[in-house]
């Protein structure tokens, strides 16, 4: 099956990934699989999984580079790689957004691990879902499963603004599941 048009056509490459022995994408509960993926500046693919090896890294040819995050993530939900190749992981069940080096060393944590913000406080986080970084370096985080909010942080992690709430009206969200920011900061 080919998707897209013109210069932007894509076809799946069967068996592109070369997983090492005893590695799998699916978790034991089969609620896993690859839940998100991102590419770094070297075109390496970071597959975020709900399995024994949550972050798996592959070269452009599909060869395995390595993995990390074993035992750390509870319900990994999203991955984002910034312009400096830092890897950001959103974990909905630990209520955190964490920044790592490409080889898995934690650099920053937003949120308090294993503490969900009470719903009426409108503060980060209660099951966050996604992250995007604007052209000015500000972080935009969808706090979707329980808070129905978006939070804006400085690159250093200072909360600047929160907006949203549950609903389908103007300024409300019905389970914001991810977020994106364009080159104009919109």
N, C-alpha and C positions, 0 to 999 in steps of 0.2 A: 504494500500500500504506500503510495506517495502522497505526502501532504504539502500544501503550499502552492505557490505560483512563481513563475519567472526565476529570478535569481535566488528565491527563497523556497526551494523545494527540498524536502527531506524524506529519506527512506530509512526504515529501521535496518540495522545491521545485526542479523541473528548471530548469537554467541560472540558478540563483541567483547564482553567482559570475560576475563580469565581469572575466575575465583580460585584461590588456593584450596587445597584439600581441607575438608572439614569446615569451610566457611560457607555461609548461606545468607541470603537476603531476608528470608522469612524467619520470624521469631517462633518460639514454641507454641504460642497461643494463636498463631496465624493471623493476628491482627497487625502484623508488621509489614514486612516488605520494605522497599525503598519508599520513604515518605516524602523526601525532597532531595534535590541535588543542586550543586553549584559548581562553577568552574573558577579556577584561579588564573593568574596572569600567564601561567605556563600551559594553559589548556588542560590541566589535570582535572579530573572529575572527582568530586567529593560526594559520595552517596551516603545519605543519612538514613539509617535503618533502625527498625525496632527489633533487633536481633542481638546475638552475642557480641558482635563487632559493630558498634553503632556508626562509626565514621570509617568508611573504607575509601581509600584514595587510589585512583587509576590513572595511568598515563593516557595520552590521546589514542594510543593503539590498543587500549583495553588491558594492558598488562598491569598487574597489581603492584602498587607502591608500598602500601602499609595500611594499618588501621590503628585507631585509638578510641578512647572513651569507654572501654570495657568496664562495666560496673558503676559508671558515673551517672548515666542518664536513665530516667525512669520512663518517660514517654516523650521521646524526642519528637518535635513537631515541625521545626523549620531550620534551614541553614542559609546563611548569607555570607559571601566572601567579599570583603571590602577591597579598596584599591591598593592596600598594602599587603594583601593576601592573608589578613587575619580572618579567622573562621569564627563566625557567630552562630551559636546554637540556641534555639528556643526550646525549652523543655516545659511543656504544659503542666505536668504533674508536680514538678519541683517549684513551679512558679518563678522561673528564672530565665534570664537571657544572659548568656556567657560568651565572652570573647577569648579565643584561643590562638596560639601560634599555629602554623600549618601542621606541626607535628604533635599538637595536642596539649601544650602547656597553657594553663589558664592565665589570662592577663587581667580580666575584669569580670565582675558579676554584677548584674543589675537585678534587684529583687532579693528577698531573703529566702534562702533555700528551705523548702518544705513549709512555708508560711504563706497562706492565701490571704490576700487583702480582703477585709470584709466588704461586701458589695456596696453598701451605702457610703463608704469612705471615698470612692472614686480614685483610689490610689493604686499604683502598680503593686503587684500583679495578681490576678486570679485566673490562671490558666491562659497564659499568653500564647499566641499562635504564629506570629510572623514579625519580620524586621526588614526595614529598608533604610538606606543611608542616603541623605540628600547631598547635593553638590557642595554644600557648605559643611558637610561632615555631621550634621545633626542626625540623630537616630529617631526613627518613627517605628513604634511598636504597636501592633494590633494585640489587644488584650481581650480575646474573643469569647472564649467558652463561657465565662461567668460574668465578666465585667462589661462587655460590649463597648469598649472604649478604645481610643487611640492615645498614646502618650508620646510626647516629643521630648527628647533629651539632648543635651550638649554632647559632643564627642567624648567628653570626660565623664559623662554619666549623671549630670545634674538635670533633674526634671524641670522642664520649661513650661509645659502646657499639657492639659488633658482635655479631651472632648469626646462627645458621643453619649451613648446610653442605649438601653434596650428599646427597640421599636422599629417601625418602618417609615416613620415620618422624617421631615427634614432634620438633619443633624443626629439622627439615630441610626443604630446598626442592628442588624439581625445576624448575629454570629460572624463578626469580621474574622475571616480565616487567614488572611495574609494581607500584605500591604506593599505598595510600590510608590516610588517617587521618580519623577522624570528629571531631565537635565536642567529644567527651570525651577526645580524645587516644588513642583506641584504634585 
